[in-house]
């Protein structure tokens, strides 16, 4: 459910004036905090001996392959309600429903892949730098944080590291759980995160440069990563991936932004 906002008369002209005002007062708005992710190589996908816990090594997680990821910037947290609501108010976009859990520093939910694209476009206009969703390869590299383990912290699910398996029964503030080795919070648990890629049933033929895979496959469906507050440990593994229609919205789903250097 969305909370409807009634647009004013002459909405287009009003919207243009509001955008100018917001740009001039950008320092008063909450924008995502970005973290520089160092360049490096890693093995993407399910690797025997590393990812075969909690039902790992699914067909859609293979074949594993070695990739080099150039340095880039990733949001320190999933995009919050505070950040996304600024976009909604600036563009007369309906506010997403918070399920009664609260807004502010909780991750925004009920967001489609298409909504995330619109936010990235707006944020790029406001900040003057180009924001986007991370590629699936960038996301997995960032989630692993340089560790050779199934989860960002090790090979066993641990509830003090992430919000999952209904331990809270809802989302939690994005700063509540420890950051991984790259300084990123909630890379697994709390909310599933949209990435840029179209869905493919395996990594056979995937790009070797770590960029988003948007050729072939099913681009009506996009990839989500990381698991949520509601999910069992298997879904929090760094290699795990699911899909949904780009227009789909759920209380389990949000996103975080990335920026090329």
N, C-alpha and C positions, 0 to 999 in steps of 0.2 A: 504494500500500500504506500502511496505517495501522499504527502501533505500538499495540497494545491495552493498555489499563490495566484492571486488575481492580478494580471498585468494591468498597468495604468493605460489611460488613453494615449495614443501616439507612442506605443511601446518602443518602436524602433529608435525614434529620436531620443527618447528618454534613456534607452539602453546605451546608446552611443555616448551621451553626456555622462552617464554613470561610469562607463568604462574609463573615460578620461579622468574623472575624479578619482577612481580607484587606483589608476596608474600613478597619479600625483601623490597618493597617500598609501602607496604600497607597503611602506615600512610599518604601517599600522595594522596590516593583515597578517594572519598566520599562514606561512608557506612551509612546505616540507623541509625538514633539516636533511641535508645531503651528506653522505659519507663517501670518501674516495676509496674505491676498491682497487687494490694493487693488481698489476698484471700477473699472469701466471698460467701454468698448464695444469689441467686436471683431467681425470677420466670421468666423462659424463655417462650417465646411465647405470644400469645394474651390473656391478662387477662381482663375480663369485668371490666369496670370502670377505667382502666388504658390505654388501647390501642384502645378503640373504638371511635377513632376520624378519620376523613378522610377515612371512609370505612374500619375501622379496624376490627379485629376478622375474618379474612378470614379463610377458612377451612384449608389451608396449613400452617397457623400459630398456629394451635391447635393440641392436647390439651396442655394447659400451664402446666408446671411442675417445681418444685423447684429443683435447682441444686447447688452443692457446686463446686466452681472453685478454684483450688489451685493457688498460686501466680505464675506468669509467666511474660515474657517480651513481649511487643507489640511495633511495630514501632510507633514513635511519629507522623509521617506523612505517607501518602501513599508513596510508592517508587517513587522517582522523576526521571525525564529524566537524570539528572546528574548522579544519582546512577546507573540507568539501562544501560546508555550508556557506563559506565566503563566496565560492564559485556560484552556488545556487542563488544567493542574494544579488550577486552582481549581474547575473544573466537571466533572472526571472525563471530559473529552472525549479521545478517542484522539489521540495526537500525530501530526501529519502526517510522512510519510517525507521525509527530507532528501536522498535519492538518494545518500547517502554523501559529500556535498560539505561538510558542516558546518552548524552552526546559528547561534547567537549573532546577529551583525550581518548575516547574509545574509538576503535577503527570504524570507519564508515561501512555500513552494510547495505544490503539491497541495491547493489551497484552492478550493472551489466558491463560487459566489455566495451560496448558502445558509449556508456556513460563515462567510463574511464578515459576513453579517447577524447571526449569532449572536454573533460577536466584538463587533460594534458595540453590540449590546444589553447585553452583559456590561460592556463598557468604560463605557457610559453609567451603569450602576448603580454601578460602582465609583468613578467620578470625580464623579458628580453633575451632569455636563453631557452634553448629547445629542450622540452621535457617529453618523455615518452614512456611507454611500458618497457620493462626489461625483456630481452629475448629469453627464451626458455633456458638456453645455455648460460647466459649471464645470471639468471635466477639461481640455477643449481650450483654454479660456481660460488656465488655469494652465500648461499645457504650453508654449504659445506665449510666455508671459511678456512680452507686449507687442511681440513682434517680428513684422514682416511677412514671414516666411520659412517655408519648408516644414518645416524642422526648428527646434528651439528655439534653435539657434546660427547657422543660416544655410541656404543652399540646396544644400549638398553634404554627403553623409554623411562623418563624420570619426571615426575609431576612438578618438581620445583623448577624445571627448565622451561615449561610451556603450558599453556592453557588448552587442554584437550580432554576427551573422554568424559565430558559432563562434570568435571570436578568443580567447576564454577556454575555451570548451567547457562552461561551467557558469555558475551565478550568481556574482556577486561581492559583497563587502560593500557595503552601501548608500551608504557615504560615499566610495567609491573614485573616482567620476567627478565632474567639476565640477557645481555647481548651475547652474540656469538663472537668468534675470534676476529671477525672483520668489523665489530662494533655495531652490528645490526640486531634490532630487537624483533621478536615475533616472526622470524622467517618461517618457523613452523608453529602450528597451533594458532589459536585466536580466530583468524579468518583465512579461508582460501584466497589466493592472490592470482588475479588475471595476469597472464603474460601476453606478449604480442603474437606468438606463433599460431598458425592454423594447426588443426589436429591432424596427426599422422599416426597410423597404427603401430609404427616402429620407427627407429632411427635410421633405417636403411635408406641411404641416399640423402641424409641430412647435410646441411651446410657444414663445411670444415672450418669456417672462420668464426663460429660462435654467434653469428647474426640470426635474427628471427627467420624462421622457415615459413615463408608465405607463398610458396609455389607448390602446386599439387595438393594432395590431401583434401581435407574438407574445411574450407575457410568460412563456412557458415557456423562452424563450431571452433571455439578457441580453447587454449590450454589453461588450466588452473593448477596451482602448486601449493603445497605446504600444509594442507589439512586445516581443521578448525577446532573450535571449542567443543564441538559435538562428536569428534571423530576418534576412532580407535587408533592405537599406536602405529599400525601398519601404514596409515595414510600420512603420517608425519615423516616418514623416511624421506631423505633428500632426493632419492631417485623417483619417488612416486608421482604420478601425473594422472589427471582426469580431464574431462572435456565438458563443455556445455555450449548451447547456442549463444552467439554473441549478444543477443538481446535478453538473455536470461538473468533474472534477479532473484537472490535468495538471502536469507538472514545469516548464512554461513560465509558470504563472499564479500571481499573488498579488493584492494589493490595497493601497490606502492609504485612510485615513479622512479625513473632512471634518467640519466643525462650523460651524453657522450662528452669526452674531453677533447 
